[in-house]
Amino acid sequence: MSGTSDQLAQHLRALSAAVERLRAVLQRFDRAGLKLAAHIEGGANLVAALDHLDGRVRRTEVTEAIDEFEAARHQVRLAMFGLAKEQGSSLSEVARALGISRQLASRQAAETDRSASN
């Protein structure tokens, strides 16, 4: 396997870990939302119910997990473009395989080239 292949594999494993973290955070967020619904249905004050569930931390936790997932997904896509270029695939082929526009593929390929030159 080439260095580019190894890099893609590492990024895919990192993405998988980010997916697992996001899944856990979303499950906690869902449970908290259901608890909040039960409190509200029971006549609780919204602000008191949110304070009880510590809603501020949950929102931050969800946002951070989504950001981590998006960053990992972006790294995977960049690594895919690097490997596809190394393997001689055209941007159109990669764009079609990923289900993205040719314009987005072009921007991501350019970003991959910039990253490789740094």
Steps between C-alpha positions, in 0.01 A plus 500: 500500500626850418541776752191665356300180549623472857406862562148443367461189717609698808255778420221245450573352843497850652167567328361178643603609849338840444180327384495291819548811717230688309262206532551489877453876535185495286357215707559700821350808333195298393450359850529850648244630250256227594551575871442868430178415314381295798580787741315750282202268459498469879464877533861583588645843437712492183799685645501286815472183290786611274717583801424157642613338172798734463394584144793737441752219530298271272479765225874561517572129507284440191657790311853382581421141396349617171802723434736210573304275263499762223875558538572126487273459197677786325840338565372172354379677188834679455685171543267342243587770249870448567475126445277536194751740345784259578301219336433709188128559544347815354320759710179419317530133593564583865218754510257250348611224741458730802175649376630857505522773239801536272549850646519367856734224383723763340512708820578196713768378261660846513489489881661156489777637278556795738514266801751274327728790416512626863 
